[in-house]
Amino acid sequence: MAVAHSMQRIAPHTWTFEGPAIPFAPMKAHCRFCRAQVALLRPEAISIQTGNYIVKGECERCGGEVVLIVS
């Protein structure tokens, strides 16, 4: 459980959470350069008029642009 490792108890019944240094999306997408399913680093959501949205980010392996369409 990744969240448990970044939580710290600072007082009784009080916890603090430190997020990851590089933000990442909770879903994976296909990288056309690596030809594999990879995590999206530094994700940006872009809304389109069809009601769907596009998540753009960087490949965790090669750093190339990865695009995921979410409906």
C-alpha positions as CSV (number, residue, x, y, z in Angstrom):
1,M,0.0,0.0,0.0
2,A,1.9,3.1,-1.3
3,V,-0.2,5.6,0.7
4,A,0.8,4.1,4.1
5,H,4.5,4.7,3.4
6,S,4.0,8.5,2.9
7,M,1.7,9.1,5.9
8,Q,3.2,10.2,9.2
9,R,1.7,10.5,12.6
10,I,2.4,14.0,14.0
11,A,0.1,13.8,17.1
12,P,-2.5,11.4,18.6
13,H,-5.3,11.1,16.0
14,T,-3.5,13.5,13.6
15,W,-1.7,12.3,10.5
16,T,0.0,14.1,7.6
17,F,0.3,13.0,4.0
18,E,3.2,13.9,1.7
19,G,2.3,13.5,-1.9
20,P,4.8,12.1,-4.5
21,A,7.5,14.4,-5.9
22,I,6.3,13.7,-9.4
23,P,2.6,13.6,-9.8
24,F,1.2,10.6,-11.7
25,A,-2.2,9.5,-12.9
26,P,-4.0,6.5,-11.3
27,M,-4.5,4.8,-14.6
28,K,-2.1,3.4,-17.3
29,A,-1.9,4.2,-21.0
30,H,-0.2,2.7,-24.0
31,C,3.1,4.3,-24.9
32,R,3.7,4.1,-28.7
33,F,7.5,4.4,-28.3
34,C,7.9,1.7,-25.6
35,R,5.0,-0.4,-26.9
36,A,3.9,-1.1,-23.4
37,Q,1.3,-0.1,-20.8
38,V,2.9,2.6,-18.6
39,A,2.0,5.1,-15.9
40,L,1.3,8.7,-16.9
41,L,3.7,11.2,-15.2
42,R,2.7,14.9,-14.8
43,P,-0.9,14.3,-16.1
44,E,-3.0,17.1,-17.6
45,A,-6.8,16.7,-18.3
46,I,-8.1,18.3,-21.4
47,S,-11.8,18.5,-21.9
48,I,-13.3,18.0,-25.4
49,Q,-16.8,18.9,-26.6
50,T,-18.0,15.3,-26.9
51,G,-18.2,15.0,-23.1
52,N,-15.1,12.9,-22.9
53,Y,-11.7,14.2,-21.8
54,I,-8.1,13.5,-22.8
55,V,-5.4,12.8,-20.2
56,K,-1.9,13.8,-21.5
57,G,1.3,13.0,-19.7
58,E,4.8,11.7,-19.9
59,C,5.8,8.0,-20.2
60,E,7.3,6.6,-17.0
61,R,9.9,4.7,-19.0
62,C,11.1,6.9,-21.9
63,G,9.6,10.4,-21.1
64,G,7.7,10.5,-24.4
65,E,4.2,12.0,-24.7
66,V,1.3,9.6,-23.8
67,V,-2.3,10.3,-24.5
68,L,-5.3,8.5,-23.0
69,I,-9.0,9.2,-24.0
70,V,-11.4,8.7,-21.1
71,S,-15.1,8.5,-21.8
